[in-house]
Amino acid sequence: MEITLRTPGVDGLAQAVGALREWQDEGAPTQLHPGDVGWFWRFGAEATAAAVRSWSRDGRILAVGLLDGPRLFRVTVAPDVRQDEELARRLAQDMAEPERGVLGAGEANVEAPTTTLIHERLAERGWHADEPWTPLRHDLTEPLPDPGVRVDVVGPAQVGARTAVQRAAFDSSTFTDERWHAMAAGPPYADGRCLVAYDERDQAVAAVTVWSAGPGKPGLLEPMGVHRDHRGRGYGRAISVAAAAALRELGSSSALVCTPTSNTGGVATYASAGFQKLPETRDSRRDA
């Protein structure tokens, strides 16, 4: 059967997110998570639908991707087709040829699981490995220690604190109260939580959003940040511990996070919170 590429539209997002939920399992490679789509939902349902692509064969979704910004496409595939040659070649073709409507011309990155054939097929088209990223995992079998600071789950009254910390943690952030409400209205946030950590003077100092993919499946931290005025005081560790605990309460089997290997401070923060480093991953890159 022919493989079909489509942009699902708002009505088709639930099916694409459902496929991503189904594909999450312990021992699977680092891959696109329902929470990645949930975090993108801060731009609204229409923008999220426009950024999602799916590939199907005989009516079954085999791959789902997210255009996470104009130059980064993140894609994953169903577990039983990770070595499907026909699918890998079709994905590489669609991502490499701008006229197919996945990625534009010029500089671009593709993030895909290392156990698929996608990177090999892109390499045949002249793409190369980009800078390394470090995935980290926290097993959630046992209860987590107390984070050592006050941590609140964000509701409507705490939205301003959540978005303010995000903007103070990431210089390029455009996260606003309106965008938080858009994200929270998205179906993936039914399995998500935002947390804010406070210091002894009740100042919001760190924040995180966590995403469950359902009981017994890995959950995701996306994103986590510490206010620029409060770094170096252990708040990153504290909010990461609280994030893992929140995912455990949601039934997740583990907590996952991924950060550039060059972000040595971030890697060290997660490690201090009990996360274990996994093998590095690299995107495939096409230069301008």
N, C-alpha and C positions, 0 to 999 in steps of 0.2 A: 504494500500500500504506500501511496505517496505521503511524504511528510509535509504538513501544512503549517506555515508561519502565520500567526495572527496577533493583532493588538486586541485584547479581549473586551475593552470597553468597561464601563462601570458595572454593568450587569454581569460581566464575566470575571470580575476580580475575585469573587468568593471561590470560584472553582480553581483559579490559579493559586490562591493562598491555601486552599484545602490540599492541593497537591504538595505544596511545600511542607505543610504540616505532616502529611503522610510520610514524606521522604526523610524526615529527621529521625535518626536513630543512633544509639551509642555505638561508637566504633566507626561511624561514617566519617568521611573526610570533611574538613571545614567547607561549608557551602552556604549558599543563600538561604536565609531563615525567614519564616513568616514575619518575624520582628523587624527585619530590614524593610519589608514592604510597609509594615505598621509605622515605622519611624518616618518613612517617606510620605505617609498619609497626612502629615502636617501641612502639606501643600494642597490638600483637598482631594476628593475622590476622583474628579475629572483628570487632574494632573497625574495622579497615581496610575490611573488606567492608561493614560497616554504614554507612561514610562515603562509599562509592563509588556513583555512579549511572551508568547507561548508557542511551543511546537508540538503538534499532535500527529498521530498516525492511527488510522482506523478508529477515530473518535476518542482516543486516549491521549491525555497530555503526557509527553515524554520529557519536556524541558521547560523551565520557566526562567526568564531573565528580567532584570530591572536596570533601566538606564538611570544610573545614580549620578546625575550631573551630565553635562554634554559630552564628556570624554571617557566615562567609565561605565562599562556594561558588566553586570554581575549575573552569572548564569549558573544553574545547576540542573542536574538530570535525575531521572528516576533511578533507583539503585540497580535495577536489573538491566539497564541499558548504558551503564557507564563505559562499557567497552564496545558499544554498537558503532561500527565503522561508518555506516550510512548516516547515522544521526550526527556523528562528530564532523563529518565532511560537510553536511548541510549547515550545521551551526557555524562552522568556520567560514563558509561561503557567505552566509547571511550577515555575519558580523564584520567581515572584511570588505564587502562590496557596498559602498554607501548607498547606492540606488535601491538597495533592498529595505532601507528604512529602519535599520537597527542602530548603527553608528554612523555619524557623519564622516566626511573625509578628513584627512590629516591625523594629528596626534590622537591616540586612543589607547585605552587599557581594557583588557578583558580579565575578569576574575572568574575562575572556574575551579572545581575540585581537581586535585592533583591525580586522582585515580581515573579520570576520564581521558579520552584521546584528544580533547579539544586543543590543548596547548601544542601537541605535536602537529595537528593539522594547521594551526595558525603559523607555527614555525615554518612549515612548508611554503607559506605565503609571505615569508620574510619578517614575521613578527619575532621578537626576542624577549627573554625573561627580564622583568623589571626588578626593582629593589625588593628585598625580602620583607615579609610580614611574619609576626610571631603570634600564632593562636595559643590561647591558654584555656585550661579546663579545670573546674573545681568539682570534684565528686560531692554529691549531696546526700550520700547515704546516712551520714551522721549529722546531728544538729550542729549549727554554727555557733561560735562564741559570741558574746555580747560585743557589739561594735565599739563600745566605750564612749559613744556620744549619742545625743538624742537624734533619732531618725524618724521622720513622719512620712506616712503615705500621703501623696498629694491628692487633695480633693479640690473642689472649686475655690475654697478660701485660700489655698496655698499656691495657686497657679502662678501668681506674680512672682513669688519667691523662686519657683522652679525655673521659669523662663529667664529671670534675672541672673541666676547662677549660670545658666547655659551661655548667655551672652558674655558673662564675665570670665568664663572658662575658655571660650573659643572666640578669638578675635573676629572671625568672619561669620559668626553665627547671626542668623536672622530670625531666631526663635522668639515668637511673641505669644501673648496670651491667646490671641485669635488662632494662631497656628496650633497651640496646645489643644484648644477645643476642637479644632478640625481633626487632629490626630486621635483624640479621645473618642470622637464620634465614629471612627473607623472600626469595622469589625475586629481587626487583629488586637485592638486595645482591650477587648473583653478578656484577653489572656495577658494583659500587660499591667504594669504598675510604674508610677513615678515616685521616687523617694528623694527627700531633701534632708541633709544633715545640718545640724545647728551646733554652734559652739556654746561655751558657757555663758555668753552674753546674748544668746538667742539670735545670733546672726546666721543667716543661711550661708553655708560655706562649701557645700558640695552637693551634687545631684546626680541621679542616674535614672535611666528608664530600663526596665527589664521586661522580657517577652517570653512567655511560656509557649511551647508548641503542643501542649497537652500533657497529661500525666504519663510519666515514664519516658519522656523524651527530653533531649537537651534544650535548655533555655538559653537566652541570649541577653547580654548587657549591651545596649546600644541606644544612646551613648552614656558615658560617664565623664564627669568633669569636676574640677575643683576651682573655685573662685580664685582669680589671679592674686587677690590680696591676702589669701589664706593658705598658700601652698607651703609645703615643707613642714607641716604640723601633724601629719598622719591622717588627714581627713580623706585622702584618696583610698587609703587602706580601709578606713572605717566604713565608707559608703560602699566599697566593693564587698566587704563582709556582709553588710546589710542587704545588698543586692542578691548575693548568693542565698541568704536566708529567706528572702522574699520568694525567690524561685522555688526553693524547697517547699515553702508553704503552698505554692501553686501546683505542686506535684512533679516538678521537673526532676529528672534523674541527675543532671549535671548543669553547671553554669559555664557558658562559653563567652569568650571575648577575643578580639583580634586587634592588634596594634602594630604599626610599623616597627620593625626590629631596631631601626635607628632611634626610636623613642625609648631609650634605655630607662628613663625615669618611670615611664608608664609600665614597662615590663616589670621593673622592680616593685612597683606599687602592687600590681596584681599578684606577684609572687609572694609578697609580704602578707597578702590577704588569703593565702592558701591555694592559689591557682598554680597549676603545673604547666610548664611549657610543653607544647607539642611541636612536631617538626615544622620548620619554616615553610612558608608557601610564597610563591611569586606570581604576580600577574603576567600575562602576555602583553607586550607593548608594541605599538606601531608608532614610529617617530613621524614627525611632520614631514 
